Amino acid sequence: MKNKYLIVCLFLMPIWLACQKDEVEDTTPPVARVELPTNNTMYYRGNTLMFTGYFTDDVELKECTFYLSQGLKAARGWDEVWEPDAQTFPLSGLEDELIEQYLFELMIPNEIKSGDYVLKVLTVDKALNYSTTEIPIQIK
């Protein structure tokens, strides 16, 4: 009797395994389309650094993180280079957007060096694929 069950199980096992849905691994990085700021946008100390962008992924978005760093040209002035902490926003679905989102602080501090900076946007999906977009900006 046990042998009958064993034979039936051995016969049905390959059929059951073949019918299971194959999981497709997500290897495609998400895409960020930045509309604001545009390359080399001029900002003045005391203004607001605004961002507008659209994000897409083939499976599921997770988040985007913003970084600001000094550009290749030396910053000018006696004050410190503006190095705000990274800022992360959650994303979801296949498409998401951030519209007129201020970044880092409400206003660009007055006591920073003016010069070239680079805004980096790191976009990550649920499978931890990522893409990076860099936008050069100027602060006076």
N, C-alpha and C positions, 0 to 999 in steps of 0.2 A: 504494500500500500504506500509506504514511504517512497519507494522507487518511482511510483506513478507520479506523485507530486513533484518529485525532483526532476523527472523527465519533462513534465509539463512546464515547470519553472525554467529549466534550461532552454526549452524550445521557445518560450515566450520572452525571455530576457533580451535576445538580440532585436526582436520586434519592438519591444518597449524602448530600448536604447535608441533605436533608429528613429522613433517617432518623437523623441524629445526635441524641443526647439533649440537650435544652435544659437548661442549668444554671439553677436557680432561685437568685436572689440572696437570701441571708439578711439580712433587715432587721429582724427581731424581736429586741428586747433580752432578755437573760436575766432571770430573776426570782429574788430572794432572799427567803426567808421566815424571818424572825428570830424565834426563840423565847426566846433568852436573850442579852443582857439585855432586859428589857421597858422601856418608857418610864419614865424617872425612877427607875430602880433606884438605891438608895443603896449605895455602896461605901465602905469605910473604908480609910484608908491602912494598908498591911500586908496587905490582903486580895488575892485574885486576881481579875482581871477575866476572866470566863469568857464564851465565846460558844458558842451552839448555833444552827445554822441549816441550812436546806435550800435547794438551788439547782437550778433547772431551766432548760432551753433547748430550743428546737425542733430544733436541729441538733447543736451541740457546745459544751460549756462549755470555758473556758480557765483562768480564775483569779479569785480575789477578793482585794482589797486592803483593809486596815483602816487608818483614820486616826483620830487622836484630836485634837480641838481644843477650845479654850475655848468655853464656851457664851456666850449673850448677856449673862447677868448676870456681873458682875465676880467673879473668884475672891477668896477671903479668905485673909489670912495674909501673912507676910513672905517666905516661900519663893517659888521660881519656879513658874510654871504648868507642869504636866506636859505635855510635848510629845514623846512617844516617836516614834521613826522608824516610818514606815509598815511594815506587815507583810503579805506576800503569801503566799497558799497556792494551789498548783495545783489545778485542778478538771478533771474529764474526764467524758465521756459526756453523756447527756441529763439525768441527775439525779446530784447528788452531795450530800454532807453534811459538816458539821464538827460533831462532838458533844463538848461540854465541852472545847473548845479554849481554853487560856489565851492571852491576847493581850499582846503587847508585852514584858512581863517576868513572871517568876513571881509577883511581888508588886508591888502599887502602892507606889511609894516613899513613905517617911514624910516626906521633906523637900520636899513639893510644896504648892502652895496648894490649899485645899479650895474647892469651889464647883461650878458647873454646867459640864459638859463635853458634847461631842457625839461619839459614835462613828459614823463614816461607813464604810459598806460599799460598795465599788465592785466590781460583778460584771461580768466581761467574757466574751464568747463568742469562738469561733475567728474569726468574721467581724469582730471588734472592735466589735460592738455592746455597749453597756454600760447598766447601771442603777445608781442610787445610792440607798441606804437610809440614813436618819439616825435614830439612837436617842439621845435625850437621857438622860444619866445624871448622878448627883451623887456627888461624892467628898468625904468628911468627914475 
